[in-house]
Amino acid sequence: MHGTGNDFVVLNGFRRPVRMTAVLARRLCDRRFGVGADQILTLEKSKAADFRMRIFNADGSQVEMCGNGIRCLARYARERGLTSKREMTVETLGGIKRMVIHGAYVRVDMGEPILDAAKVPTRSRGRVIEKPFRFHSLPPLRGRVGVGGIMSCPVTCLSLGNPHAVFFVEDVDRVPLELRGRAIENHPFFPRRTNVEFVQVLDPGRARVRVWERGAGATPACGTGACAAAVAGVLTGRFRRRVALSMPGGDLGVEWAGDNHVFLSGPAAFVYDGDFYV
């Protein structure tokens, strides 16, 4: 399945238990010798919600939450007859998420953003909003001068169940994504690594975003990344509370509502079914 190009192997744990390992996740995600995916999603029974979702990156690491993935999981459960509900709950390592299915589109309550820097987590205290951030990378971002390969750019950090570092730039197409993303993801400022978003503001209700996902690399879209970009834009006075975000894989809608909850809306699509033998 895929959500705006962010693609997943969905494993049905209702048929038989899924014994996922880092080695198996890497095999499945390999685009030449496996199925090919950004992440693995396992759909399982839950005692706390309608379903449980586990998420494994292409590098085999397990992560807390995936906004595009949870929409795919919800549509899979509904259309494969595991539930007749249009409103459902899914247990994740990032908490229990609630969502509503409207055909191929799913609206997810992503919960409240975590702004406490220690809980994101980062190696800072208080809030990290447009604070200078230094890292080793060449060549420099447009408009930023690096000395000896050291860059300094303002960053806003928050968590939507997983950590994010958001940078606002003049032109996302000019960002050397792999170079920047890899350097920032593995920076010691982030004790559990981080997802990275580069955001180009078009107007207070629209923006373009490119994402480097922790453990997966450059992806066409990221649901939690879209939410992080939207929240960061509101915090820095760039966005209204409702914004449309264009990513290489498609468009996502994000609303940071008055109750402090962030809502993500977007499509979830089937690609094909198959069997993988191990």
N, C-alpha and C positions, 0 to 999 in steps of 0.2 A: 504494500500500500504506500501511498505518499500523501503528504499534506503540503501543498504548494512546492512540490519538488523535493522536499525533505523526505527521504524514502526509508522504509522499514520492512523488516521481515517480522510478521506477526505470527507467533506460535500459540496454538490453541491448547492451553493446559487443562481444558475440560475433557479432552479426549484421553490424555494420559499425562502424568506429571512431567514437567519440563525440568530436566537436570542440566541447567545451563552452567557452563564454565567459561573462563576467559578464552581458552583455546578454541572452544566451539564457536563462541561469538566472533572471534577473528576469522575463522573459517567461513562462517555463513556470510559475513560482511565483505569478504574478499570479492572484488568485482571481476576478477579473471578466473579464479578457481573455486569460487563459492556462488552464492546467490547474488550478492551485491547489495549493500545497504549502508546507510549512515548509522543505523542503530537496530538492535533486536528488541522487540516488545514481547513479553510473555503475558498472556491473558489467563488469570487464575482465579480460584475461589477466594473469597474474603469473608472473615467473620465480622468485619467492621463496616463494610460497604457492599455494593452490588457486585463489584469485581475488584481484583487486585492486579496491578500492572507493575512488572519489573522491567527495567530499561538497562540495556548493555550497549556501550559504545563500540565503534568499529575496532578500537584498540583493546577491547575486552573488559574495560573498567565498567563498573556499575554506577549509575547516576540517579539523582533524586527525582527529577521531573522532566517532562518533555511536552510542551504545549501542542506541537503538531502531532506527536505520537498519541497523545491521549484522545485527540479527536478521531484519529484512525481507529483506535481501539474501541471507542464508543460506537462508531458506525459498524465495525465488524460484529460486535456483540449483538447489536440490534438486527442487522440484516442476515446474520447467520442463525437467528432464532434462539439465541441464548437469553434474550429478554424481549419483552414486548413494550418495555418502558421507553418513552421519549425523553424523560428526565431520569438521570441515573447518577450514582456516585461511584468513584473509583479510588481505591486505596493506593497511594504511592509512598515512596520514602520521603517525599516532600509534603505529606499530609493527604487528607481525603479531599478530592476535588469533585465539584458538582457541575453537571453539564446538561444542556438541552439540545436535542437533535432535530434539525429541520431539513429533512431530506439528506442531500450530500453535504450540508453545512452543519457545523456544530459550534455552539457557543459555550465556552467553559468559564466557570468562576475560578480564577487562578488564585484566589485568596488575597491577603494583604501583603504588599511588598515589605521586605525586611530592609530597613535603612541603617540599623545599627551596624557599624563597620566590623565590630568583633564577631557578629553573628552571620555576616555575609558568607564566609569570613574573609577579613583582610587583617593585616598586621597594623591596623590603625584603630583609633577610638573615635567615638562620636559618630558623625556622618562624613562620608567622602562625597562631596558635591562640588564638581569643578575644581578639584584640588590638583596641584602640579604632580605629575607622575613621570618618573625618570626610568628609562630602560635602554638597553643596548640594541641598536638596530640601524641598519643602513639600507637604502638611502633614506634621508629624512622625509617626513610628511610635508606636503606642500605648505609653504608659509612658515615652517618651523626649521630652525637652523640647528643642526646637531654638531657637537664638538667631540671628536674622537669616537664617533659611533654612538654617543649617548644622546637620547632624545628626551625632551620634556614637553608633555602635552597635558592639558586639563582632562581629568577623568572623573566620572560619576559611577559609584559602585553601589550595587544593591543585590538582593536575592529575591527570586520568585520560586523558592524551593531549591534553586541552584544558583551559584554565584555568577555575576555579570559585571563587566567593566565596559562602560559606554563612553565613546569618544565622538564628539561632533566635529565634522570636517567640511571643507568647502565642496569637495567633489569625491564621492566614494569610488568612482572609477579609477582615480589616480592613486588609491591606496594599494601598496603592494601587500595584499591580504595575507599570503602565506608567511612572508617575512615578519610582518607586524604581529599577526595573530599568534604565531608560535612563540615569539619572544614574550608577549604579554601573558599568554596562557600559563607559561611556566615560570613567571617572575616570582621571586621569593616573597613579594608583597602578598601573594595569594597562597595561603597554606594548603588549600585543596585544589589548586589551579583555578582557572576561571574561563568562562565564555567571554568573547569579545565582540562588541558591536561598534561599527563605524556608521555614523548617521549624518545624512545630508538633508537639512531642512529645506523644504520647498515653500511652505507657508505654514501657519499655525495648525492646519488640519491635515497636512500631508508631508511625507518624507520618504527618502530612499535609504535602505539599510543593507549593509553587507555584514555577514556574520562568520566568525571563526568559532566553531564549537569545541569545547573541551573534550578531548578524546576522539573527536571525529574529523576535525579540520574544517576546511571551507565547505559550507553546505548552502544549497539554494535558498533555504529559509530556516527560521528557528522561531518557534512559538513563544517560548519564554524570553528569547532575545528581543522579539518584537515588543513584548510587554515591558521589558527593561528599558528599551529605547523610548517608549512612550512615557513611562514614569520619569525617566531622566529628563525628557523634554519639558514636562510639566514643572519639575523641580527647578529647572534652570530658566523658566520663563519663555521657552521657545514654542511650546505646544498648548493647545486647548486640551480639555480632559478627554475628548474623543478624537482619535486620529487614524488616518489610513496610512499604512506603511507598505511601500512597494519593495519587494525583495526579488532577487533574480528568478526565483521560482514562482512568483505570483504575489498577490496582495492579501494582507491580513488587516482586520479591524481590531483596535484596542480601545477600551473605555476604562478610565480610572474613575470609578463612581464615587458619589458622595459618602458612601459608607466605607470608603477606603479599600474596597475590593476592586481587583483588576479583572476585566472580562475580555477574553480573546475569542474572536469569531473568524472562521475560515473554513475552507473545504477539506474533505477527506475522501480519497479516491482509491478504488481497487485497481491493481495492475494485473496480477495473475495469481493462480494457486498452483501448488506443486508439492512434491515430496523430496526431502533431502535425506540421503542415507549416510549414516555415520558408522 
